[in-house]
Amino acid sequence: MSERFTVLPILLLGLAVGTLIGLLLGLVYLQAWKVRYTKGVRHDAVQRSLAVTVGKVYEQLVPHLPDFEFNPKDARFIGSPVDFVVFDGLNDGEVRSVVFVEVKTGRSDLSSRERRVKDAVKAGRVKWTEVRVGAVESLR
């Protein structure tokens, strides 16, 4: 019987050591996974940011590219919800049309806001309004 009591502590010690080793290995694996996962997420974020930045730069350059069908002097950058409003012919002294221009690069699609603006323009829901304000007295 005394043999049984001396084996039990050794078994319990072995079980505790095995559990501890398992936990440590699990923590090492978890840390390695977090490093790989974080690296992938960061890479993806950098790639997306780069694509957005390239798109913004490209938007500014579009009126000066040879394929732009309007006079760059007639284009006014507004950025959102569309990139440009072109007053076609303004530089020549005769506005033939007003054109809303959205610039897209790669496979990007219109956002829902851009689609709503496009739909309103295509449906002819475009108006002109004039706002007049009184003369401003001296600001004190």
Backbone as a chain_set.jsonl record, in Angstrom:
{"seq": "MSERFTVLPILLLGLAVGTLIGLLLGLVYLQAWKVRYTKGVRHDAVQRSLAVTVGKVYEQLVPHLPDFEFNPKDARFIGSPVDFVVFDGLNDGEVRSVVFVEVKTGRSDLSSRERRVKDAVKAGRVKWTEVRVGAVESLR", "coords": {"N": [[0.791, -1.196, 0.0], [1.942, 1.207, 0.639], [3.468, 1.658, -1.541], [1.626, 2.43, -3.455], [0.856, 4.93, -2.518], [3.168, 6.414, -2.91], [3.44, 6.446, -5.663], [1.245, 7.88, -6.546], [1.665, 10.731, -5.924], [3.737, 11.167, -7.761], [2.485, 10.643, -10.192], [0.529, 12.669, -10.146], [2.224, 14.909, -10.156], [3.423, 14.519, -12.644], [1.173, 14.825, -14.294], [0.532, 17.513, -13.754], [2.874, 18.796, -14.692], [2.76, 18.041, -17.403], [0.349, 19.3, -18.168], [1.09, 21.975, -17.77], [3.159, 22.223, -19.669], [1.657, 21.796, -21.984], [-0.046, 24.049, -21.89], [1.85, 26.114, -22.13], [2.903, 25.553, -24.69], [0.574, 25.976, -26.147], [0.218, 28.747, -25.705], [2.514, 29.733, -27.001], [1.946, 28.949, -29.637], [-0.393, 30.458, -30.035], [0.633, 33.092, -29.876], [2.324, 33.087, -32.115], [0.424, 32.752, -34.139], [-1.038, 35.144, -33.801], [0.9, 37.034, -34.555], [1.275, 36.374, -37.29], [-1.351, 36.789, -38.244], [-1.809, 39.517, -37.595], [0.182, 40.706, -39.142], [-0.772, 40.118, -41.701], [-3.225, 41.524, -41.687], [-2.305, 44.137, -41.369], [-0.82, 44.431, -43.734], [-2.884, 44.245, -45.613], [-4.351, 46.553, -44.9], [-2.502, 48.567, -45.528], [-2.302, 48.195, -48.303], [-4.931, 48.813, -49.11], [-5.091, 51.493, -48.288], [-3.12, 52.598, -49.901], [-4.3, 52.208, -52.414], [-6.514, 53.921, -52.198], [-5.211, 56.39, -51.906], [-3.805, 56.57, -54.348], [-6.01, 56.679, -56.034], [-7.126, 59.162, -55.251], [-5.109, 60.962, -56.027], [-5.077, 60.454, -58.753], [-7.638, 61.342, -59.431], [-7.299, 64.125, -59.29], [-5.609, 64.568, -61.417], [-6.918, 63.775, -63.726], [-8.407, 65.697, -65.431], [-6.325, 66.718, -66.939], [-5.366, 64.767, -68.517], [-4.95, 63.119, -71.715], [-7.247, 61.685, -72.588], [-9.416, 62.903, -71.431], [-12.431, 64.336, -72.128], [-13.196, 66.99, -72.006], [-12.476, 70.53, -71.742], [-9.888, 71.224, -69.563], [-9.957, 73.621, -68.165], [-12.592, 74.107, -67.819], [-13.434, 72.42, -65.88], [-14.346, 71.805, -62.518], [-13.162, 70.816, -59.487], [-14.825, 69.068, -56.976], [-14.93, 66.904, -55.336], [-16.697, 65.386, -53.508], [-20.141, 64.674, -53.496], [-19.55, 63.854, -56.046], [-16.737, 63.878, -58.293], [-16.034, 65.967, -60.123], [-17.497, 68.933, -61.494], [-18.281, 69.829, -64.642], [-18.332, 72.609, -66.622], [-19.124, 72.725, -69.544], [-17.639, 74.346, -72.162], [-17.402, 76.783, -70.914], [-14.946, 78.193, -70.724], [-14.746, 79.098, -73.305], [-16.701, 80.946, -73.406], [-19.3, 80.16, -73.76], [-21.588, 78.187, -72.341], [-22.275, 74.983, -72.961], [-23.216, 72.695, -71.753], [-23.762, 71.266, -68.494], [-21.879, 69.07, -66.702], [-21.683, 66.258, -64.636], [-18.994, 64.6, -63.219], [-17.596, 61.575, -62.303], [-14.753, 60.008, -61.124], [-13.225, 56.897, -61.474], [-11.048, 54.274, -60.535], [-9.417, 51.263, -61.551], [-11.305, 48.459, -60.576], [-13.279, 49.642, -59.114], [-16.509, 50.5, -57.827], [-19.436, 52.627, -58.091], [-20.349, 54.431, -55.176], [-23.136, 54.174, -52.887], [-24.132, 56.738, -52.434], [-23.05, 58.134, -54.611], [-24.342, 56.787, -56.675], [-26.98, 57.576, -56.173], [-26.843, 60.322, -56.758], [-26.176, 60.172, -59.478], [-28.523, 58.909, -60.439], [-30.428, 60.927, -59.896], [-29.537, 62.995, -61.598], [-29.709, 61.733, -64.113], [-32.468, 61.362, -64.197], [-33.313, 63.911, -64.51], [-33.71, 65.502, -62.325], [-32.641, 68.096, -61.56], [-31.844, 71.317, -60.519], [-31.78, 74.937, -60.565], [-30.792, 77.404, -58.359], [-30.769, 80.536, -56.717], [-29.118, 82.39, -54.313], [-29.411, 85.222, -52.444], [-27.758, 87.526, -50.436], [-27.886, 90.1, -47.976], [-26.02, 93.206, -47.967], [-23.052, 93.17, -46.129], [-22.524, 94.733, -43.154], [-19.944, 96.561, -41.453], [-17.858, 94.372, -39.715], [-17.766, 93.982, -36.332]], "CA": [[0.0, 0.0, 0.0], [2.777, 2.394, 0.681], [3.914, 1.89, -2.904], [0.553, 3.135, -4.129], [0.878, 6.324, -2.076], [4.34, 7.089, -3.472], [3.223, 6.586, -7.114], [0.209, 8.898, -6.75], [2.235, 12.076, -6.075], [4.516, 11.232, -8.997], [1.503, 10.756, -11.282], [-0.048, 14.013, -10.074], [3.273, 15.825, -10.59], [3.54, 14.341, -14.098], [-0.014, 15.431, -14.894], [0.684, 18.967, -13.629], [3.933, 19.219, -15.608], [2.219, 17.877, -18.765], [-0.625, 20.369, -18.385], [1.851, 23.218, -17.879], [3.835, 22.212, -20.972], [0.599, 21.989, -22.981], [-0.459, 25.458, -21.848], [2.94, 26.932, -22.69], [2.917, 25.342, -26.142], [-0.602, 26.668, -26.665], [0.506, 30.191, -25.709], [3.49, 30.001, -28.065], [1.214, 28.835, -30.889], [-1.286, 31.614, -30.118], [1.438, 34.279, -30.18], [2.766, 32.976, -33.511], [-0.758, 33.01, -34.961], [-1.343, 36.581, -33.724], [1.894, 37.75, -35.359], [0.94, 36.147, -38.705], [-2.634, 37.426, -38.522], [-1.61, 40.965, -37.538], [0.98, 41.078, -40.316], [-1.682, 40.07, -42.851], [-4.188, 42.625, -41.572], [-1.577, 45.388, -41.635], [-0.507, 44.467, -45.161], [-4.135, 44.56, -46.303], [-4.679, 47.958, -44.626], [-1.582, 49.398, -46.308], [-2.693, 48.079, -49.711], [-6.168, 49.576, -49.31], [-4.751, 52.904, -48.152], [-2.391, 52.958, -51.113], [-5.272, 52.288, -53.512], [-7.301, 55.146, -51.998], [-4.335, 57.532, -52.181], [-3.592, 56.615, -55.803], [-7.268, 57.154, -56.604], [-7.273, 60.603, -54.995], [-4.148, 61.661, -56.888], [-5.553, 60.285, -60.125], [-8.789, 62.238, -59.598], [-6.829, 65.487, -59.516], [-4.895, 64.636, -62.69], [-7.774, 63.372, -64.839], [-8.712, 66.719, -66.434], [-5.144, 67.06, -67.724], [-4.989, 63.604, -69.316], [-5.42, 63.259, -73.097], [-8.56, 61.078, -72.819], [-10.486, 63.713, -70.823], [-13.102, 64.911, -73.293], [-13.558, 68.383, -71.784], [-11.385, 71.469, -71.487], [-9.59, 71.212, -68.122], [-10.312, 74.917, -67.57], [-14.031, 74.092, -67.557], [-13.706, 71.452, -64.814], [-14.187, 72.254, -61.139], [-13.094, 69.675, -58.577], [-15.572, 69.226, -55.724], [-14.525, 65.768, -54.499], [-17.769, 64.546, -52.986], [-20.329, 63.264, -53.8], [-18.94, 63.566, -57.343], [-15.401, 64.468, -58.315], [-15.979, 67.221, -60.881], [-18.586, 69.486, -62.279], [-17.695, 70.441, -65.835], [-19.17, 73.597, -67.296], [-18.588, 72.52, -70.884], [-17.641, 75.542, -72.998], [-17.279, 77.993, -70.091], [-13.731, 78.927, -71.089], [-14.991, 79.708, -74.621], [-17.744, 81.952, -73.253], [-20.615, 79.606, -74.054], [-21.774, 76.927, -71.614], [-23.127, 74.082, -73.74], [-23.853, 71.762, -70.824], [-23.148, 71.071, -67.179], [-21.668, 67.629, -66.641], [-21.152, 65.733, -63.391], [-17.997, 63.588, -63.563], [-17.059, 60.766, -61.212], [-13.563, 59.292, -61.571], [-13.032, 55.602, -60.821], [-9.864, 53.551, -60.983], [-9.498, 49.819, -61.369], [-12.631, 47.832, -60.609], [-14.134, 50.241, -58.088], [-17.888, 50.798, -58.214], [-20.03, 53.821, -57.487], [-20.914, 54.256, -53.837], [-24.591, 54.378, -52.916], [-24.366, 58.188, -52.567], [-22.749, 58.501, -56.001], [-25.426, 56.235, -57.498], [-28.18, 58.42, -55.99], [-26.621, 61.557, -57.525], [-26.284, 59.785, -60.891], [-29.936, 58.683, -60.728], [-31.118, 62.223, -59.904], [-29.14, 63.709, -62.813], [-30.292, 61.017, -65.262], [-33.919, 61.569, -64.172], [-33.591, 65.328, -64.742], [-34.047, 66.186, -61.074], [-31.569, 69.07, -61.358], [-32.442, 72.657, -60.461], [-30.93, 76.102, -60.357], [-31.318, 78.323, -57.354], [-29.899, 81.681, -56.463], [-29.253, 82.869, -52.945], [-28.897, 86.589, -52.303], [-27.634, 87.961, -49.05], [-27.745, 91.545, -47.876], [-24.66, 93.709, -47.796], [-22.561, 92.954, -44.776], [-22.004, 95.927, -42.516], [-18.622, 96.281, -40.888], [-17.863, 93.359, -38.655], [-17.122, 94.485, -35.121]], "C": [[0.834, 1.26, 0.0], [3.316, 2.727, -0.698], [2.879, 2.706, -3.668], [0.556, 4.613, -3.761], [2.094, 7.068, -2.595], [4.19, 7.285, -4.978], [2.235, 7.713, -7.389], [0.793, 10.308, -6.844], [3.049, 12.224, -7.359], [3.584, 11.371, -10.2], [0.885, 12.157, -11.316], [0.966, 15.064, -10.539], [3.451, 15.743, -12.11], [2.378, 14.981, -14.833], [0.09, 16.956, -14.865], [1.738, 19.491, -14.611], [3.447, 19.119, -17.061], [1.231, 18.97, -19.112], [0.085, 21.703, -18.583], [2.556, 23.307, -19.235], [2.816, 22.435, -22.092], [0.138, 23.435, -23.051], [0.602, 26.37, -22.461], [3.02, 26.783, -24.204], [1.729, 26.04, -26.805], [-0.383, 28.173, -26.738], [1.493, 30.564, -26.805], [2.799, 29.956, -29.423], [0.304, 30.047, -31.09], [-0.517, 32.877, -30.482], [1.895, 34.257, -31.633], [1.603, 33.262, -34.455], [-1.088, 34.496, -34.976], [-0.379, 37.391, -34.572], [1.566, 37.605, -36.837], [-0.341, 36.886, -39.088], [-2.482, 38.941, -38.565], [-0.833, 41.449, -38.753], [0.094, 41.114, -41.564], [-2.67, 41.223, -42.846], [-3.507, 43.952, -41.885], [-1.247, 45.52, -43.111], [-1.748, 44.853, -45.96], [-4.508, 46.025, -46.112], [-3.785, 48.893, -45.434], [-1.967, 49.368, -47.782], [-3.957, 48.884, -50.004], [-5.899, 51.076, -49.239], [-4.026, 53.405, -49.395], [-3.344, 53.119, -52.294], [-6.099, 53.562, -53.406], [-6.46, 56.371, -52.348], [-4.082, 57.679, -53.673], [-4.854, 57.132, -56.481], [-7.457, 58.645, -56.431], [-6.325, 61.427, -55.871], [-4.63, 61.619, -58.334], [-6.733, 61.202, -60.404], [-8.345, 63.653, -59.943], [-6.188, 65.649, -60.893], [-5.779, 64.398, -63.905], [-8.059, 64.488, -65.838], [-7.525, 67.06, -67.343], [-4.646, 65.886, -68.564], [-5.598, 63.709, -70.715], [-6.816, 62.68, -73.347], [-9.714, 61.872, -72.202], [-11.138, 64.529, -71.925], [-13.471, 66.394, -73.158], [-12.309, 69.234, -71.601], [-11.121, 71.476, -69.98], [-9.957, 72.528, -67.427], [-11.797, 74.989, -67.231], [-14.397, 73.2, -66.369], [-13.436, 72.066, -63.449], [-14.242, 71.035, -60.226], [-13.918, 69.979, -57.342], [-15.342, 68.033, -54.794], [-15.63, 64.851, -54.028], [-19.086, 65.293, -53.109], [-19.897, 62.883, -55.22], [-17.611, 64.302, -57.387], [-15.358, 65.832, -59.0], [-17.355, 67.637, -61.341], [-17.894, 70.195, -63.431], [-18.731, 71.367, -66.44], [-18.648, 73.66, -68.726], [-18.766, 73.766, -71.747], [-17.456, 76.831, -72.231], [-16.07, 78.825, -70.49], [-13.875, 79.631, -72.431], [-16.084, 80.764, -74.566], [-19.138, 81.444, -73.55], [-20.749, 78.256, -73.348], [-22.779, 76.077, -72.388], [-23.873, 73.106, -72.834], [-23.102, 71.776, -69.499], [-23.082, 69.559, -66.974], [-21.084, 67.259, -65.277], [-20.224, 64.576, -63.749], [-17.518, 62.893, -62.289], [-15.908, 59.953, -61.777], [-13.433, 58.007, -60.768], [-11.772, 54.969, -61.394], [-10.081, 52.062, -60.754], [-10.909, 49.303, -61.503], [-13.585, 48.454, -59.604], [-15.499, 50.617, -58.668], [-18.332, 52.107, -57.594], [-20.52, 53.481, -56.089], [-22.424, 54.491, -53.929], [-24.92, 55.865, -53.067], [-24.127, 58.631, -54.008], [-23.844, 57.999, -56.94], [-26.685, 57.097, -57.381], [-28.04, 59.734, -56.757], [-26.779, 61.261, -59.012], [-27.751, 59.613, -61.272], [-30.713, 59.994, -60.802], [-30.786, 63.003, -61.173], [-29.787, 63.059, -64.03], [-31.806, 61.224, -65.348], [-34.292, 63.031, -64.38], [-33.977, 66.089, -63.489], [-32.901, 67.119, -60.678], [-32.2, 70.449, -61.432], [-31.356, 73.714, -60.36], [-31.589, 76.937, -59.277], [-30.282, 79.406, -57.122], [-30.159, 82.162, -55.046], [-28.63, 84.251, -52.887], [-28.855, 86.947, -50.823], [-27.433, 89.469, -49.059], [-26.275, 91.938, -47.72], [-24.248, 93.554, -46.34], [-21.973, 94.264, -44.256], [-20.638, 95.594, -41.934], [-18.742, 95.289, -39.733], [-17.101, 93.9, -37.449], [-17.044, 93.415, -34.096]], "O": [[0.447, 2.269, -0.589], [3.591, 3.885, -1.013], [3.24, 3.586, -4.451], [0.285, 5.461, -4.611], [2.035, 8.293, -2.708], [4.773, 8.222, -5.523], [2.383, 8.43, -8.379], [0.445, 11.033, -7.776], [3.049, 13.291, -7.974], [3.87, 12.135, -11.122], [0.739, 12.753, -12.383], [0.601, 16.006, -11.242], [3.609, 16.763, -12.78], [2.567, 15.609, -15.874], [-0.233, 17.615, -15.853], [1.523, 20.502, -15.278], [3.699, 20.021, -17.86], [1.259, 19.511, -20.217], [-0.281, 22.476, -19.469], [2.545, 24.361, -19.872], [3.083, 23.177, -23.038], [-0.046, 23.985, -24.137], [0.283, 27.286, -23.218], [3.186, 27.77, -24.92], [1.859, 26.62, -27.884], [-0.757, 28.807, -27.725], [1.334, 31.592, -27.464], [3.032, 30.82, -30.267], [0.238, 30.601, -32.188], [-0.976, 33.655, -31.318], [1.861, 35.283, -32.311], [1.781, 33.942, -35.465], [-1.385, 35.056, -36.031], [-0.792, 38.337, -35.243], [1.573, 38.594, -37.57], [-0.402, 37.532, -40.134], [-2.983, 39.582, -39.489], [-1.157, 42.488, -39.328], [0.198, 42.028, -42.381], [-2.923, 41.833, -43.885], [-4.07, 44.793, -42.586], [-1.379, 46.603, -43.682], [-1.68, 45.681, -46.869], [-4.937, 46.678, -47.063], [-4.257, 49.898, -45.966], [-1.96, 50.407, -48.443], [-4.042, 49.56, -51.029], [-6.427, 51.841, -50.046], [-4.291, 54.506, -49.879], [-3.211, 54.056, -53.08], [-6.359, 54.215, -54.416], [-6.944, 57.287, -53.012], [-4.137, 58.787, -54.207], [-4.772, 57.939, -57.407], [-7.898, 59.327, -57.355], [-6.71, 62.473, -56.392], [-4.592, 62.623, -59.044], [-6.827, 61.78, -61.487], [-8.95, 64.306, -60.793], [-6.218, 66.735, -61.471], [-5.413, 64.789, -65.014], [-7.957, 64.233, -67.038], [-7.719, 67.638, -68.413], [-3.625, 65.993, -69.243], [-6.651, 64.324, -70.883], [-7.508, 63.153, -74.248], [-10.877, 61.539, -72.431], [-10.472, 65.326, -72.585], [-14.001, 66.986, -74.098], [-11.223, 68.717, -71.337], [-12.043, 71.711, -69.199], [-10.235, 72.537, -66.228], [-12.215, 75.839, -66.444], [-15.536, 73.22, -65.903], [-12.436, 72.754, -63.246], [-15.238, 70.313, -60.194], [-13.74, 71.026, -56.719], [-15.542, 68.149, -53.585], [-15.499, 63.632, -54.143], [-19.114, 66.492, -52.832], [-19.881, 61.7, -55.557], [-17.381, 65.235, -56.617], [-14.709, 66.753, -58.503], [-18.248, 66.815, -61.546], [-17.033, 71.051, -63.226], [-19.857, 70.964, -66.732], [-17.843, 74.523, -69.075], [-19.888, 74.189, -72.027], [-17.361, 77.892, -72.848], [-16.17, 80.048, -70.584], [-13.215, 80.64, -72.68], [-16.366, 81.412, -75.574], [-20.079, 82.237, -73.588], [-20.086, 77.29, -73.727], [-23.965, 76.399, -72.463], [-25.014, 72.737, -73.109], [-21.964, 72.237, -69.408], [-24.093, 68.862, -67.061], [-20.116, 67.866, -64.82], [-20.611, 63.674, -64.492], [-17.092, 63.539, -61.332], [-16.064, 59.282, -62.797], [-13.519, 58.018, -59.54], [-11.47, 55.108, -62.579], [-10.837, 51.66, -59.87], [-11.627, 49.666, -62.435], [-14.605, 47.85, -59.273], [-15.619, 50.997, -59.832], [-17.685, 52.632, -56.687], [-21.037, 52.391, -55.844], [-22.919, 54.961, -54.953], [-25.881, 56.217, -53.751], [-24.904, 59.408, -54.562], [-24.229, 58.691, -57.882], [-27.378, 57.322, -58.373], [-29.011, 60.212, -57.344], [-27.442, 62.012, -59.728], [-28.183, 60.112, -62.311], [-31.565, 60.159, -61.675], [-31.675, 63.616, -61.764], [-30.348, 63.749, -64.881], [-32.366, 61.258, -66.444], [-35.478, 63.358, -64.424], [-34.511, 67.195, -63.57], [-32.281, 66.964, -59.627], [-33.009, 70.715, -62.322], [-30.187, 73.423, -60.106], [-32.802, 77.147, -59.29], [-29.082, 79.202, -57.31], [-31.311, 82.319, -54.64], [-27.465, 84.432, -53.239], [-29.799, 86.696, -50.073], [-26.89, 90.039, -50.005], [-25.419, 91.117, -47.389], [-25.045, 93.793, -45.433], [-21.047, 94.824, -44.843], [-20.236, 94.431, -41.937], [-19.636, 95.39, -38.893], [-15.921, 94.234, -37.551], [-16.531, 93.646, -33.001]]}, "num_chains": 1, "name": "protein.A"}
